[in-house]
Amino acid sequence: MITLQTLRSNPEEVVSRLKKKHFDAKNLVDEILKLDVDRRQSQTALDQKLAESNKLSKEIGQLFSQGKKAEAEEKRSQSTALKEESKVLEEQMRKAEEQIQDMLVRVPNLPNDSVPEGRSPEENVVVRSGGDVPSLPENALPHWELAAKYDIIDFETGNKVTGAGFPFYKGKGAKLQRALISFLLDNAIAAGYTEYQPPLMVNAATGFGTGQLPDKDGQMYFVNEDGFYLIPTAEVPVTNIYRDVLLKEEDLPKKMCAYSQCFRREAGSYGKDVRGLNRLHQFDKVEIVRIEKPENSYAVLEEMVKHVESLVQKLELPYRIVKLCGGDMSFASALTYDFEVFCAAQKRWLEVSSVSNFESFQSNRMKLRFKDREGKTQLVHTLNGSALALPRIVATLLENNQTPEGIRMPAALRSYTGFDLIS
């Protein structure tokens, strides 16, 4: 959440920068600032009333001690009136503060200056690419047909038991899932991340803290009786570990990783682009999360990008890294890099990771701060990245590595799968 101080200090810059996200913030910013002026005027009036009330209380005591009962009662009537006026001002302030908060949470994070202009994914900027696109025969199969041929993923039974987007993995398909999770976690731990196993449901305060609520309320599964949300990513519970916490400078950085199942409604998703594993409602993902001092966060973002790049390289997948343009960025992000891998049978790029710096946007919502060595309290910067999301990685591994003998496993995975070939 953008800070009120940021809006006060330079509202024109806020409006200008949010245009890059194609968000017209002018009216919203103007309303917030007007309410803020009203609130501060009410605060000034309240302070004056309280000062007058305190003064009257002392005078009433003195008058009673002097036996001047009539004058004391008159002052008491004035004091009662002041208290009633103070209650009215307090209520005005409370309502103004609620309105300001409700409006502030509707303002997206400001994009970093390096974010490219653009409205759609087609205008994202390719930063670099790597790996070799395999040359497959004309009769190469997409992953959903390979899954049926080798009996490793059962989409139909998943559809019967739950619905579309909830597949069963079986045999070597299930083992491949488990192998990838262990491989990704081991790489994160080797890079210095502490492993967590988070809850799969969170409360509304947690969803608000990382910016999923209220922005993505309709995309999250909700357990009505308990008021819990199924997590869309492990980022949500893991980052919220430090909600309402005041850290010391020497506590930073915090490096956390977690495997979790993720749940997304993906309302409105349909068609050939979401076939098979391309888009699921339940899927597995390993997430990396960083909590950093503000001056370090952009160097850390590049470090996280290199970590994810090392994973797709070890999995021998052709990839490209793109910097998202303003119109394709999330509500909460200040700068995002997406990783895409080339799925050779489908002949298309599939996104498998987003690595983002949120600067202080999430930490302000979570009241996550640190005290520096001079005793000054500051908001931390938060970052997270998919390292990696499994469905499209599995889809690409199956399609790109198909041979007449079966599906070859990349060398880095063989000690985890216990087999070289799905046949």
N, C-alpha and C positions, 0 to 999 in steps of 0.2 A: 504494500500500500504506500502510495506517495505520501510524504510527510506534509503536514499543514504548513510548516516553516518553508518548505520548498515552494509551495504555491504563493505564500506571502511575499517571498523574496524576489521571485521572477515569474509571474504568471504568464507573461508573453512568451517566454522561452518554453514553458511547459506546453502551451497550446501549439507553438511552432514545431516542437519535437514530436508531439503526438500525431501531427499530420503525416509523418513518415509511416505511422501505423494505420493511416487512413481513418483516424478517429478524430472527430470534430469536438474538441474539449472546451471551446470558448464559453458556451452558455453554462456548462456545468461548473467550470472554474469560477465564472462570475458569480453564480449562485452561492458557491461555497464561501467565497471571499465576503460576499454581502452578509451571509449568516455569521461569519466569523466576526465581522465588525459589530453586528447586533449583539452577539454573545459577549464581546469584550465591553461594549457599552453597558450591558446589563451587569457585568462583573464590577465595573467601576461604580455604578449606582448602588449595587449591593454592598460593596465595601464602604461606601459613604453611609448607608443606612446602618450597617453594623457598628461603625465608629460612633454614630449618633446614639445608637442604642446603648453602647457601652458607657458613653458619657452620661446619659440619662440615668443609668443604673447607679452610678456613683453619686449623682446629685440626689436621687431618691433616698439613698441611704443617709446622706448628710441631712436632708430635710427632716426625715423621721427622727434622727438623733437630736435635732434642734427643736423637736415638738411641732414642726410646721406640717401637720398632717394634710390639710387641704391642698397646699402646694405640692406635697409629695404625691397625693392621689392624682392631681392634674398631670404631673410628669409621668406617672404610671400609665395613664390613658394614652399619652403621647408615645410611650414605649411600646404599648400593645399595638398601636396603629403601625409603628415602624416595623414590628415583627411580622405583621400581616403583609405589609408591603414587601418585606424581605422574602417571604414565602413565595409571593407572586414572581419576584425577580429570579429566585432560585428555580422555579418551575420553567420560566422562560429560558434560562440558561440550559437546563437539562434537555428541553426540547430542541434547542438550537444545536447542542452538542450531538444529540442523537441524529439530527438531520445532517450535520456535517459529516459524521462517521458514515452514515448511509450513502452519502454522495461520494466521499473519498474512496470507498471500496469499489466504486464504479469507474474510477479513473485507471486506465492501464499503466503499466510500468513504462517509464521513458526509455526509448531505444538508445543504445549507444551510438555515438557519432559515426562509427564505422559501419553501421547497418546500411545495406544498399537500399536505394529507392526501388519500389516495385509493389505490385498488388497481388501477384499470384506466384505459385511455385515455379512457373516458367521463367520468372525474373530473378530467381535465386542465383547466386554467383558461385561457380565451381572454384574451389580453392586449390585442390589438387586431387589426383587420382592415382590408382595403383592396381597391380594385379593384372592377370591376363584373362581376357574373355575367352572361354573355351569354344572350340569349333565343334558343334554337335551335328550329327546326321540329320537329314530332312525329317526322319520319322521319330525324332526325339520327343519324349513324352513330358507333359507338364507334371508337376509334383503330385497333384491329386490322382492322376492315373498311375504314377509310379507307386504311390501309397497303396492303391488297390492291388496292383500287380504283385507287390511283395508283402501284402497283408500287414502293414506296419501302422497305418492310421485309418480309423474307421469313422468316417464322417456320417454315414447313414444311421448307425446306432446312436451316435451322439445326438443327432437330430431327433431320434425317437425318444431317447431318455430325457433330454432337456430341450433342445431346439437347435436351430442353425447357429454355428459359431462356437459349439462346445464339443469338439471331437474327442474320441477315445484314441489314445496311443497304445500300441500293443507290441509285444515281442521286441524286436530290435528297434522299433520306433520308440517305444517307451525307454529302452536303454539308451538310445541316442539322446533323448531329452535329459535323462539323468546325467549322462556323460558331459553334455554341454554345460549344464548347471555347475557341476564340479569343476570343470575346466575354467569357466569364467570366474567363479569364486576364488579358485586357487591363484589365478592371475591377479585378481584384485588384492588378495591378502599379501602376495609377494610384492605388490606395489605399495604396501604400507597401510592398507585399509583394514579397519576392524570389522569383522563380520557380525551382523545382527540377524536374528530371525524375528521379524516384526509381526504384530497382529494383522489379520486380513480385513478387519473392520475397524473403523474409527468413528469418533463422535464429530459433531458439527464444528466444534471449536478447532479441531485438528484440520478438518477440510478447509476451514476458513484461513488457518494459519499459512498454508502453502498456496492459497489462491484458487483452489478448486471450487470453493464456495464463496460467493454465490454464482461465480462465472460459469461453472460447468455442472451445475446442479442436475440438469436434465440428462447428462451423460453418465451419471453415477447410479449404481444400483442402491436402493434405499430399503433398509429393514424398518418398517414403519413402527412396529410394536416397541422397539428398543431405541429408535432414533439413531441408528448406526448406518454408516455408509460402507459398502464394500470398496476396498482401495483400488484406484485406477493404476497405481504404481507404488512401489515401496518408498519412493521419495516422500510420500505424505506422512506415514508414521515415523520414518527415520528422522527426517528434519525436525519434526515436532518433539523429538526427545528433549530438545533444549528450549522448548517454548516456555516463556516466563522465567528464563534463567539468566542470571548475570554472571558471565564468565570473567576470569582474569586473563590478562593478555598472555600470560605464560601457559594458559590452557589451550591456546590456539596453535596450530589448526586442529580441527576435528576432521578425521577421514573415516568415513563409514561406508560399508557395502552391505547389501542384503539381497538374497533371493526371495522372491515372492511370486505367488500367482496374482494376476492383475485382472480386474473386471471392468469392462467398458460397454455401455449400452450401444454405442455407435449408431444412434438413431438415424435413420434415413440412408444407411449404407446398403447398397444392393448392386447387382450387375456382375459382369465378368471380372471386373477389377477386384472383387472381394471373394473370388472363388477359392476353395481349399483353405490354405493357411494364410492367404493374403490379408484377411481381416477377421479377427476372432473376438468373441465377447469375453472369453476367459483364456489367458495365456500366461506363459512363464517368462520371467525377466530377472536379470541381475542388474541392480542399480548401484551406482557410486554417488556419494553425497559428500560435499565439502562445506565446512564452516570456516571462514577465513577473515583475516583483517582486510579492510577495504583496499589498502594499497597493494595487496598481493593477489587480488581475485582474478585479474585478467591474465597474469602469468600462470596462475593455477588453471584457468580455463584452457589455455594452450597445452598444459601438461595433461589434463584430462582427455583432450582431443587426441594427443599422441598415444595415451593408454588404449583408447578405443581403437585407434588405427592399428596398434600392434595386435589386437585380437583378430581383426578381419584379415590381417596379413598372415597370422599363424594358421587361420582356417583356410588360407589359400583362395580367398574370394576376390574377384574384381570389384573395386570399390571407387567411390568418389566422395569427397567431402564438400558440402555446399554451405555457404553462409546465407542464412535466410534473409530475404528482403523484408521490409517493414510490414507489408501486407500479409505475409505468410507467418509472422511471428505470433507466439502465444500472448495472451493477456498479461502474464506475469514476467515474461523474459525481457532482459535488456539486450542480450546478444545470444544467438543460437547457431550452432553448427549441426547440420544433419549428416548422417552417414547413410549412403545408399549402396546397395550391392546389386550387381547385374545378374538377373535370373535368366539364364541363357535359353531355356525352352520357351518361356513366355516372351523373351526378347524385350524385357523392360527392367527399369531400375526400381528397386524396392527400398523404402526407408527402413532401417533397422536400429537406428540410434539417434537421439537428440541430446546434445550436450549444451547446457545453458548456464549463463550467469544471470542471477536475479538481482544482483547488487543488494541493496537494503530493502527491497520491495517485500520479500517474505518476512525478513527479520522484524520489520516495523509492525507487521500484522501479528507476529508471534511474541513481540516484546522480548526478542532475543538480542542481548547486548553484551558488551564486554567493557571492563574497566582497564584503561591503559595504565602504564607505569606512573604517569603524572596524576592519576586519580580521576581522569575525565572519562565519562561514560559515553560509549559510541555504539551504534548499530553495527553488527557484523554483516558480511556479505555471504550469501548462500549460493551454492552451485550444485547441479546434479547432472548425471548422464546415464543413459542406457548402456550397459556394458555386458551383455547385449540383450535385446528382446529376441526370444527364440523362434517364433513361428516363421518369419520370413528368412531367418538364417537357415532353418531346417529346409524350407522350400528351395532355397538356392543351393544348398549342399546336395539335395536330392537331384535337382535338375542338372546342375553343372557337372556332377561327378558320375552321371550314368554312363555305363559301358555295356557292351554285349554280355559281359559276365555278371554284371550287377552294379551296385552303387558303391563307388570307392570312398573310403573314409580318408580325410586329410591326416597326414602323419601325426600332427599334434594331438589328435583326438583318440588315436588307436589304443593308447594305454588306458584311456578312460572307458572306451566302448568295450574293449576286450575282443573286438573283431575288426578286420580290415575291409570287409565287404558285406553289403546287404544283398543277399541273393536268394 
